[in-house]
Amino acid sequence: MTAAAGRPLLIGVDGFSGAGKTSLALELAAALRVHRSVAVFHLEDVYPGWDGLQEGMEYYRREVLGPLAAGKPAHWQAWDWEAGHYGRPRQTEPAEIVIFEGVGAGHRAARSLLDAVVWVQAPEALRKERALSRDGETYAPHWDRWAAQEAVWAASDPVAHEAEILLSSGPAPFPLHHYILRGLRSLPLPAPGLGLPATGLEVSVRTLPGTPDPQSLFSALFGGSTDSVWLDSSDAGSAGAGGSPAERSRFSIMADGGGELGRHAVHSAGSTRVVWGPAEVNVPGPFFRWLESEWGAPLVSPPEGYSCEFVLGWIGALGYGLRRETGAQAHPREPVTGDGPAAADAALVFAARAVVLDHLLGRVHLLELHDPELEEPGSGTPWLERARHILDTVPSARSGSAAGPADSPAPADGPGFVFRDSRAGYLAKVRRAQAEIRDGNSYEVCLTTALEGSLPGPVPPQEVLALYGALRQRSPAPFASLLRVGGLALLGTSPERFLRISTGGALRAEPIKGTRPRGSTPAEDAALRQELLESIKDRAENIMIVDLMRNDLSRLAVPGSVTVPRLCVAESYATVHQLVSTIDAQLAPGASRAEAVAAAFPAGSMTGAPKVSTMAILDRLEAAPRGFYSGAVGYFSLTGAADLSVVIRTLVMQPDGAGSTSLSLGVGGAVTSGSDPDAEFEEVRAKSRGVLGALGSEVPAG
């Protein structure tokens, strides 16, 4: 009994009477006993009568939980309900795992000793029906009396809010104790934990020929989903034409958090909340620690004959605020509390089903996850059949283009936007950044601001998709994306890869530094591209970030494996020319993949150099937190692979709390000692034209 030699693993299963706690605790214990010794304690054995809820909770904490938490036997007396007093002595030994079940099992004084609390909830009418069905006439006269005590206790003790697992008792695809087991597995429990073997996941892939119109396909499969994502190589039809490597634009990924195995996660205020069917799991601690537990070890192997590195898994966005976990301080105006996607530092969906478009070979891959521990053999095919049927009905993509259907025009009259900083204010901040550089506090400061607007009322999912359709047509890019989690939506047309980690551990970063607008004539366009290539300032900006990223990757790389195969190469996109470099490395054997992401986060192209000290300068200069802007969006595959882009050229839509939808577009540029403040502001305006133009909005003069 490894745990009992020191201290058992202690789990409280709490909830009001009739919620279903007892059966869940027994089912949970039966599942855990396959691998650990388990004891179950029922609090109803020590409640001193129908008015004894509070006294019973105190007795449980003092006589039962306290000794067991110290690894000692608990000596206690059971309440004799007929005689009305405590009866003969009893003893509970400290097994490897002890489950405490009953009203108040997770009460405030007990929570500090428990390793996890599960709160089981159900509608009052259902709870009463269950309780009276179980205890019959014995309980019936006392229901209101006991329920009143529960209400008084719960009003002053937020156990339901602070429980690690919140479970809604009722019909569900799988037995409810499986949701608790999976939730417990994701928590940072003391060693040796639950002792359960790794889940043996399987992925089925069905490959079909075809080049369906991407926007029509996404609309048909995931258009109505509140938790969905589209990693969209919207420039696939012209991949490589502007100087960018064609491999960046080979695949597009569409998925949602639906199905029996789908879920979504939001990280805010220092914890990650994962919602899966009837269960909500609150995992305390840093985001990158949670990511390591979810993604740190490969769970499936790449399917044979399938070339994409994404084989289902987590897809979503990491906000710039996660820099707090990588050495930086919080922005002075950054909220430290909050819930939901709008206040999130990260928002992701777990895709248990997805469509992958191979634009190079003209193939469609349908992927679906299978969990033999939960599912019956042969289950899971209905979604594959539905997806295959939809593929037969959507139109084909227009020849030579991965962009959406022609009926996604920009709105004639888009919303109005204003700069967060006035032109004069932004120019003053550029000069302050240059003063920091002259004082030796930084070499390069990536200063940002934002354009802000609003739309009346909430925006339905299909309207969000229509806006994104206009954006992807006007400004196609290799890392375009649409992410929807709850009320949050990110509509992006990013050209910049932040970090790719292959299944085999190959690392690649491709920072962008240096921008020119596209010209109105071929001659002007060529001149602007050449001007960018010859610009000493822009090359200096780019090379400084290359050095920074080389250092970031080297921290977990095989010594000597860091190389720069492309340096300051001009790439042309729909609205701008960009200067791009490539840094490669090989992840060291045994190194943490989540730590590799954290070591490079946020992208050096969005901070400046040195990274940490420059972020502190930016916090003093910038008027508000960046939110998701400057963060990353992409996938964390079940194979251990990841591909993340930088959140730039991205419109963030979220409820404003007053019934409308707020719009925010982050923009910025690198400031060096040689920067011209007026030119820096014009660069900001140039970078905003693609997104605002797709909305039918004008770029304000400032």
Secondary structure, DSSP 8 states (H G I E B T S, - for coil): -TTTTT--EEEEEE-STTSSHHHHHHHHHHHHTTTS-EEEEEGGGT--STT-HHHHHHHIIIIIIHHHHTTS-EEEEEEETTTTEEEEEEEE---SEEEEESTTTT-HHHHTT-SEEEEEE--HHHHHHHHHHHHGGGTGGGHHHHHHHHHHHHHH--HHHH-SEEEE-S--SS-HHHHHHHHHHTS---TTTT-------EEEEEEEE--B-HHHHHHHHHTT-SSEEEEE-TTGGGTTTTSS-GGGGSEEEEEES-STT-EEEEEETTEEEEEETTEEEEEES-HHHHHHHHHSS--S---TT---S--SEEEEEE-GGGGGGTT----TT--S---SGGG-SEEEEEESEEEEEETTTTEEEEEEEE-TTTS-TTTTHHHHHHHHHHHHHS-B--TT--S--TT----SS----EESS-HHHHHHHHHHHHHHHHTTS-SEEEEEEEEEEEESS---HHHHHHHHHHHHHHS--TEEEEEEETTEEEEEEE--EEEEE-TT-EEEEE-EEEEEE--SSHHHHHHHHHHHHH-HHHHHHHHHHHHHHHHHHHTTB-TT--EEEEEEEEEE-SSEEEEEEEEEEEB-TT--HHHHHHHH-S-GGGTEESHHHHHHHHHHH-SS--TTTTSEEEEEETTS-EEEEE--SEEEEEE-SSSSEEEEEEEEEEE-TT--HHHHHHHHHHHHHHHHHHHT------
